[in-house]
Amino acid sequence: MAKESSHATCAAHTEHARHPAGAVGAHRVVVIVDENSNPFELGCATEVFGLRRPEIGRDLYDFRLCSPEPRTLMRDGFFTLTGVAGLEAADAADTLIVPNRPDIEAPRSLAVLDAVRRAHARGARLVGFCSGAFTLAEAGVLDGRRATAHWQWADSFRARFPSVTLESDVLFVDDGDILTAAGSAAALDLGLHVVRRDYGAEVANSVSRRLVFAAHRDGGQRQFVERPMPDPPDESLASVLAWAEERLDSPLTVSDLAARAVVSPATLHRRFRAQLGTTPLAWLTGRRLALACRLIERGEPRFEVVARRSGLGTAANLRALMRRETGITPSAYKRRFGPEVN
């Protein structure tokens, strides 16, 4: 089952995340592209971190591609990548995205592994999409750490890297300065999580709208669900979720959600687990906390009001939940992501 401890609802982990807006120059994201790299995850990184953002009014990242060779043959020889920076560009990265490739048993380039080790030693944030966890583990930076990878490679990963705690049933794992995502589309989930961590929920939502992608899927959500197309159709949670989203400030309970769905609480719990990989209470709390983050970002200075309007009740409960889920207090979140005061 999915572990609900491996996600963060708002921005988090200030000790490892550098806020690009506060840095001298833009936060630099560098992607290492190695032989046989997957083009899909490269595209995900480019879409999230590499595009200009006129809809936001500023560019979020300084984005670079680099490779150990002048010509890099991509997965299965689909195409050859040229014209990118040399591997030395990785030494200037604030966030380094490591190569991911389907030939998981093939050893990674020693030059690439050395670049990953150097980045880790100087405190850069490391990101691995899909089989990128193998690159990180082979570099030795995941020893004693948590990570995830595509579910079909879980047994192979555990056999090769027993010192790494692999969470194979989640979309992504945020372990502070090292973040890993499961297969394929989970790269977008992790990419948006990084944007949310760096800039807050409002900016991440803007990026997700341009991607036409879900703004936030918890890292603890399952990599795949039991019934991708629920049968019968009326078992879908969509209408209940939409109804609840409009009433987050109300004292909603799991029983209220079950009554709206015209099922018992036990049946509702099973459907949440099957379709969302989480519990009704965890989903409701997560949505309320996300709303609280947006209210703070939009300038509401009174935490009692934020707690009441988001359905979290009291400022004390808001503080406890934000610290538990994001690692920072509402005051720290306000300083980091709230409107600038002239």
C-alpha positions as CSV (number, residue, x, y, z in Angstrom):
1,M,0.0,0.0,0.0
2,A,1.1,3.6,-0.5
3,K,2.9,5.3,2.3
4,E,1.4,8.6,3.2
5,S,4.6,9.8,4.9
6,S,6.5,10.3,1.6
7,H,4.6,13.4,0.3
8,A,4.5,17.1,1.1
9,T,1.4,19.1,0.4
10,C,2.9,22.6,0.2
11,A,6.6,23.6,-0.1
12,A,9.0,21.9,2.2
13,H,12.5,21.0,3.6
14,T,14.0,24.5,3.7
15,E,17.3,23.1,4.8
16,H,17.8,21.5,1.3
17,A,15.7,23.6,-1.1
18,R,17.2,26.8,-2.3
19,H,14.6,29.4,-3.1
20,P,15.5,30.6,-6.6
21,A,13.9,34.0,-6.2
22,G,16.3,34.7,-3.3
23,A,19.4,33.6,-5.0
24,V,21.9,35.6,-7.0
25,G,20.9,34.8,-10.5
26,A,18.4,32.1,-11.5
27,H,18.4,28.7,-9.9
28,R,20.3,26.5,-12.4
29,V,18.8,23.2,-13.3
30,V,21.1,20.9,-15.3
31,V,20.1,17.6,-17.0
32,I,22.8,15.1,-17.8
33,V,21.9,13.2,-20.9
34,D,23.8,9.9,-21.4
35,E,23.8,7.2,-24.1
36,N,20.4,5.5,-24.4
37,S,18.7,8.0,-22.2
38,N,14.9,8.1,-22.3
39,P,13.5,11.1,-24.3
40,F,10.2,11.2,-22.4
41,E,11.7,12.1,-19.0
42,L,14.0,14.6,-20.8
43,G,10.9,16.2,-22.3
44,C,9.3,16.3,-18.9
45,A,12.3,18.1,-17.4
46,T,12.3,20.6,-20.3
47,E,8.6,21.3,-20.0
48,V,8.7,21.9,-16.3
49,F,12.1,23.7,-15.8
50,G,13.2,24.9,-19.3
51,L,10.3,26.9,-20.7
52,R,9.9,30.7,-20.4
53,R,7.0,31.7,-18.2
54,P,5.3,34.8,-19.6
55,E,2.1,33.8,-17.9
56,I,3.9,34.2,-14.5
57,G,5.9,37.3,-15.5
58,R,9.4,35.8,-14.8
59,D,11.5,32.8,-15.7
60,L,11.8,30.3,-12.9
61,Y,15.0,28.5,-13.8
62,D,18.2,28.7,-15.8
63,F,18.0,25.4,-17.6
64,R,20.8,23.5,-19.3
65,L,21.4,20.1,-21.0
66,C,24.8,18.5,-20.8
67,S,26.4,15.3,-22.0
68,P,29.7,13.5,-21.6
69,E,29.9,13.1,-25.4
70,P,29.4,15.6,-28.3
71,R,26.9,13.2,-29.9
72,T,24.5,11.2,-27.7
73,L,22.5,8.4,-29.1
74,M,19.1,8.4,-27.4
75,R,17.0,5.4,-26.4
76,D,16.9,2.6,-29.0
77,G,18.6,4.9,-31.5
78,F,15.5,7.1,-31.9
79,F,17.6,10.1,-32.5
80,T,21.0,11.6,-31.8
81,L,21.4,14.6,-29.5
82,T,24.0,17.2,-30.3
83,G,24.8,20.8,-29.6
84,V,24.5,20.6,-25.8
85,A,27.0,21.6,-23.1
86,G,29.8,19.3,-22.0
87,L,29.6,17.5,-18.7
88,E,31.4,20.3,-16.9
89,A,28.1,22.2,-16.9
90,A,26.9,19.8,-14.2
91,D,29.5,21.3,-11.8
92,A,27.5,24.6,-11.8
93,A,24.1,23.0,-11.2
94,D,22.0,23.9,-8.2
95,T,19.7,21.1,-9.1
96,L,21.1,18.2,-11.1
97,I,18.8,15.7,-12.9
98,V,20.7,12.5,-13.5
99,P,20.4,10.2,-16.6
100,N,17.6,7.6,-16.8
101,R,17.8,4.8,-19.2
102,P,16.0,1.4,-19.8
103,D,19.2,-0.7,-19.8
104,I,19.3,-0.8,-16.0
105,E,22.0,-3.5,-15.8
106,A,24.5,-1.6,-18.0
107,P,27.0,0.3,-15.9
108,R,26.8,4.1,-16.0
109,S,29.6,6.2,-17.3
110,L,32.3,6.8,-14.8
111,A,32.4,10.4,-15.8
112,V,28.7,10.8,-15.1
113,L,28.9,9.0,-11.7
114,D,31.8,11.3,-10.7
115,A,29.8,14.4,-11.7
116,V,26.9,13.1,-9.6
117,R,29.2,12.6,-6.6
118,R,30.7,16.0,-7.0
119,A,27.3,17.7,-7.1
120,H,26.2,15.8,-4.0
121,A,29.4,16.7,-2.1
122,R,28.9,20.4,-2.7
123,G,25.2,20.4,-1.7
124,A,23.4,20.4,-5.0
125,R,19.9,19.0,-5.1
126,L,19.8,15.7,-7.0
127,V,16.8,14.4,-9.0
128,G,16.3,11.0,-10.6
129,F,13.3,10.2,-12.8
130,C,12.3,6.5,-13.3
131,S,15.5,4.5,-13.7
132,G,17.5,7.5,-12.6
133,A,17.5,6.0,-9.1
134,F,19.9,3.4,-10.5
135,T,22.3,6.2,-11.5
136,L,22.1,7.8,-8.1
137,A,22.5,4.4,-6.3
138,E,25.5,3.4,-8.5
139,A,27.1,6.8,-7.6
140,G,26.7,5.8,-3.9
141,V,24.7,8.8,-2.9
142,L,21.6,6.8,-1.9
143,D,23.2,4.6,0.7
144,G,21.0,4.7,3.8
145,R,18.5,6.9,2.0
146,R,14.9,6.5,0.7
147,A,14.1,6.4,-3.0
148,T,11.7,5.1,-5.6
149,A,11.9,3.8,-9.1
150,H,9.6,2.2,-11.7
151,W,7.7,-0.7,-10.1
152,Q,8.8,-3.2,-12.7
153,W,12.5,-2.8,-11.6
154,A,11.9,-2.9,-7.9
155,D,13.2,-6.4,-7.4
156,S,16.3,-5.7,-9.5
157,F,17.0,-2.5,-7.6
158,R,16.7,-4.1,-4.2
159,A,19.0,-6.9,-5.2
160,R,21.7,-4.6,-6.4
161,F,21.4,-1.8,-3.8
162,P,20.3,-3.4,-0.5
163,S,21.5,-0.3,1.5
164,V,18.8,1.8,-0.1
165,T,15.3,1.9,1.2
166,L,13.2,1.5,-1.9
167,E,9.6,2.6,-1.7
168,S,8.2,0.9,-4.8
169,D,4.5,1.8,-4.3
170,V,4.7,5.6,-4.4
171,L,4.9,8.2,-7.2
172,F,7.9,10.0,-5.9
173,V,10.0,10.3,-2.8
174,D,11.3,13.6,-1.4
175,D,14.3,12.8,0.8
176,G,15.4,16.4,1.1
177,D,18.4,16.9,-1.1
178,I,17.7,13.8,-3.2
179,L,14.4,13.3,-4.9
180,T,13.3,10.3,-7.1
181,A,10.3,9.6,-9.2
182,A,8.7,6.4,-10.4
183,G,8.1,5.6,-14.0
184,S,7.2,7.9,-16.9
185,A,4.5,10.4,-16.0
186,A,5.6,10.5,-12.3
187,A,8.4,12.7,-13.6
188,L,5.9,15.4,-14.1
189,D,4.5,14.9,-10.6
190,L,8.0,15.2,-9.1
191,G,8.9,18.2,-11.3
192,L,5.8,20.1,-10.2
193,H,6.6,19.1,-6.6
194,V,10.0,20.7,-7.0
195,V,8.4,23.9,-8.4
196,R,6.0,23.9,-5.5
197,R,8.9,23.5,-3.1
198,D,10.8,26.3,-4.6
199,Y,8.0,28.8,-5.4
200,G,4.8,27.7,-3.7
201,A,1.5,26.3,-4.7
202,E,0.3,29.2,-6.8
203,V,3.3,29.1,-9.2
204,A,3.2,25.3,-9.4
205,N,-0.5,25.5,-10.3
206,S,0.2,27.9,-13.1
207,V,2.9,25.6,-14.5
208,S,0.5,22.6,-14.2
209,R,-2.2,24.5,-16.1
210,R,0.1,25.1,-19.0
211,L,1.0,21.5,-18.9
212,V,-2.7,20.5,-18.8
213,F,-1.7,18.2,-16.0
214,A,-3.0,17.6,-12.5
215,A,-1.7,20.3,-10.2
216,H,-0.9,18.0,-7.4
217,R,-0.8,14.2,-6.9
218,D,0.7,13.3,-3.6
219,G,4.0,11.5,-3.7
220,G,2.5,8.8,-1.5
221,Q,-0.1,7.9,-4.2
222,R,0.3,4.5,-5.8
223,Q,2.2,4.1,-9.0
224,F,-0.8,2.3,-10.5
225,V,-4.3,1.8,-9.3
226,E,-6.3,-1.4,-9.0
227,R,-9.0,-0.4,-11.4
228,P,-7.9,2.3,-13.9
229,M,-11.4,2.3,-15.3
230,P,-13.8,1.7,-12.4
231,D,-16.7,-0.5,-13.1
232,P,-19.5,0.4,-12.7
233,P,-18.9,4.1,-13.7
234,D,-20.8,5.5,-10.8
235,E,-18.1,4.3,-8.4
236,S,-15.9,7.2,-9.6
237,L,-14.9,9.6,-6.9
238,A,-14.8,12.6,-9.2
239,S,-18.2,14.1,-8.2
240,V,-17.5,13.6,-4.5
241,L,-14.1,15.2,-4.7
242,A,-15.4,18.2,-6.6
243,W,-18.2,18.6,-4.1
244,A,-15.8,18.5,-1.2
245,E,-13.3,20.9,-2.8
246,E,-16.0,23.5,-2.8
247,R,-16.7,23.0,0.9
248,L,-13.3,22.7,2.4
249,D,-14.1,25.5,4.9
250,S,-17.0,23.5,6.2
251,P,-16.7,20.9,9.0
252,L,-16.7,18.0,6.6
253,T,-16.1,14.5,7.9
254,V,-15.5,11.2,6.2
255,S,-19.1,10.3,7.1
256,D,-20.2,13.4,5.1
257,L,-18.2,12.3,2.1
258,A,-19.7,8.8,2.4
259,A,-23.2,10.2,2.6
260,R,-22.6,12.3,-0.5
261,A,-21.4,9.2,-2.4
262,V,-24.3,7.2,-1.0
263,V,-22.0,4.5,0.3
264,S,-20.9,3.4,3.8
265,P,-17.7,4.9,5.2
266,A,-16.0,1.5,4.8
267,T,-16.9,1.4,1.1
268,L,-15.7,4.9,0.6
269,H,-12.4,4.0,2.3
270,R,-11.9,1.1,-0.1
271,R,-12.7,3.3,-3.2
272,F,-10.2,6.0,-2.0
273,R,-7.5,3.3,-1.6
274,A,-8.3,1.8,-4.9
275,Q,-8.6,4.9,-7.0
276,L,-6.3,7.4,-5.2
277,G,-4.0,5.3,-3.1
278,T,-4.8,7.2,0.1
279,T,-7.5,7.5,2.8
280,P,-10.5,9.9,2.7
281,L,-9.2,11.7,5.8
282,A,-5.7,12.0,4.5
283,W,-7.0,13.4,1.2
284,L,-9.3,15.9,2.9
285,T,-6.5,17.1,5.2
286,G,-4.1,17.4,2.3
287,R,-6.6,19.5,0.3
288,R,-7.3,21.8,3.2
289,L,-3.6,22.3,3.8
290,A,-3.1,23.1,0.1
291,L,-5.8,25.7,0.4
292,A,-4.2,27.1,3.5
293,C,-0.9,27.5,1.6
294,R,-2.6,29.4,-1.2
295,L,-4.3,31.7,1.2
296,I,-1.0,32.5,2.8
297,E,0.6,33.1,-0.6
298,R,-2.2,35.4,-1.6
299,G,-1.5,37.6,1.4
300,E,-3.9,36.6,4.3
301,P,-1.8,37.6,7.3
302,R,-4.0,36.2,10.1
303,F,-3.3,32.5,10.6
304,E,-6.6,32.1,12.5
305,V,-8.4,33.2,9.4
306,V,-6.4,30.9,7.2
307,A,-7.2,28.0,9.5
308,R,-10.9,28.8,9.5
309,R,-11.2,29.4,5.8
310,S,-9.3,26.2,4.9
311,G,-11.3,24.0,7.3
312,L,-8.3,23.3,9.6
313,G,-10.1,24.9,12.6
314,T,-7.5,26.7,14.7
315,A,-4.1,28.4,14.2
316,A,-2.6,25.7,16.4
317,N,-3.8,22.9,14.2
318,L,-2.6,24.8,11.1
319,R,0.9,25.1,12.7
320,A,1.0,21.4,13.7
321,L,-0.1,20.2,10.3
322,M,2.2,22.5,8.3
323,R,5.2,21.5,10.3
324,R,4.3,17.8,10.0
325,E,3.7,17.9,6.3
326,T,6.1,20.5,5.0
327,G,8.7,20.8,7.7
328,I,8.2,24.5,8.2
329,T,5.8,26.8,10.2
330,P,3.1,29.0,8.7
331,S,5.3,32.1,9.6
332,A,8.3,30.6,7.7
333,Y,6.0,29.7,4.8
334,K,4.7,33.3,4.7
335,R,8.2,34.8,4.7
336,R,9.2,32.5,1.9
337,F,6.2,32.5,-0.3
338,G,3.9,35.3,0.8
339,P,3.6,38.6,-1.1
340,E,6.6,40.9,-0.8
341,V,6.1,43.9,1.5
342,N,7.4,47.1,0.2
